[in-house]
Amino acid sequence: MAVFKGVSGSVMTGTGAGTKIGNIKNWSLTVDIGNNDTSSFGDTDTTSVMGLRNASAQISGDLSTDANQRAFLAMVGSTGTLAAVKLHMVISTETGRSAKFYAASANITNLQIGSEVAGVASFSGSFHLSGGATYPTS
């Protein structure tokens, strides 16, 4: 069985194929599925049905002078205009093995920026995916 190589991953924002954000080292996607209790009086075991999905994403990387990264970070600055972004989380771009998740509307919920004397400046961001995450099967 073939596996995807992490080195092929990336994060992009924008319409269409998207614009790559530079210096991203990590992304993760979490999809939680609600569990709605349908138990009633007299039941000896709980019963339930699946509820709504809730998706979130996290990205992190090195802070850089990449224009797309700077435009993204400027959006959350005090003078920026907050706007939902189309978020592409690319697993692989290898020929014949291309795969990604994308969200038509991702709202940034958290941004962290840091620096240390023995390393490079870094940033991370968290998103709520309004409408969930799509994984194209073709």
N, C-alpha and C positions, 0 to 999 in steps of 0.2 A: 504494500500500500504506500502510495506517495504521500508526503506531507508538505505543507506549505512552509517556506523559509521565512523567518521573521524579517530578514533583511529586505524583502520585497515590499514590506508594508509602507503605508503613508497615510496622511490625513489631508483632505482637501475640503475647501468650502466653495460655495458658489453654484451657479446653474450649470446645466450640461454635465460635462465630464469633471468640472470643478477645477480649482486652482490650488496647487500643492502648497501647503504651509511648510516652510523650511525648518530643519533641525528638530523635527519631532522624533522622539526615541521610543515612545510607548503610547499605545491607545488601548482602551478596554471598553467593552460594551456590556451592560447588565440589563437583562430583561426579567422583570418580576411579573408573575401572573397571580392575580388575586384569587383567593379561595373563599367562596361564599357558602356559609353554613346553611344547610337545608334540614338539619335535624329537627325533630319535633318531640313533644312530650310522649313518653312511653318508649322511645327508641333506646336500644341498649348500646348502640354504636353511633358515632357521628356520621353524617352524610354531607356531601358537599358537591357543588358544581364549580367549574372554573369561571373566574370572573374576568375582569379587564386586564390587559397587559399594560405595564408601565416600564418605559425604557429610559436609561440614562447612559451617558458616556463620559469618559475621562481621557484627557490627552496630557502628555508632558514631554518636555524636551529642553534643549539648551536655548537660552535667550540669544537672539542673533539680530543682525541687521537685515535679514531677509525681508523684502518689501511686503510680501503677503503676510508674514508673521506680524510685522509692525502694523499693518492695516487692521488685522484682526484684534491686536491688543489695543489699538487706538479706539476701536469701537466701544470698549468697556471703560475707557478713561472718562474723567469727569466732563470733558468737552465733547466726547463722542456720542453718537446716536445709537442707542441699544436697538438691535434688530435681530430677529431670528435668522439663522443661517442654514443653508442646506449643507449638511455635514456628511462627507464621504469617508468611511473608515476602510481603507484598502488592505486586504489580506495579501494579495499577490497580483503582480502585473505580468507574470511569466506567461509566455505564449502558450495557449492551450490550457492554462491553469489560472486564468484571471478570476478574482473573486473579491467582493466587497460588500459591506453593509452601507446603507445610506439612510438618512433621515431627511424628509422634505422640509422639516421645520425643527431646528434645534435651538433652544433658548439657553444661553450661558447662565449658570447659576452661581459659579464661584471661579475666582481667578487668584492664583498665588504666584508671586515672583520672589525669587531669593538669590542671594549671592554668598559665596564663602571664599575666604582668602586662598584656600588650597584647591579650589575647583573653578568651574565656570558658572556664570549666572544661569539660572534655570527658571522655568515657568511651568505651571500646570493649570488646567481648566476643567470644569465640570459642566455638563449640559443635561438638560431635561429634553427628551425627544418627544415633541408634541406630534402625536399620530404614530408613534412607534418607529421601529427600524425595519427596513426592507432588505431582504436578501434575494436578489434576482436569481432565478434558477436557470436562466438561459443566457 
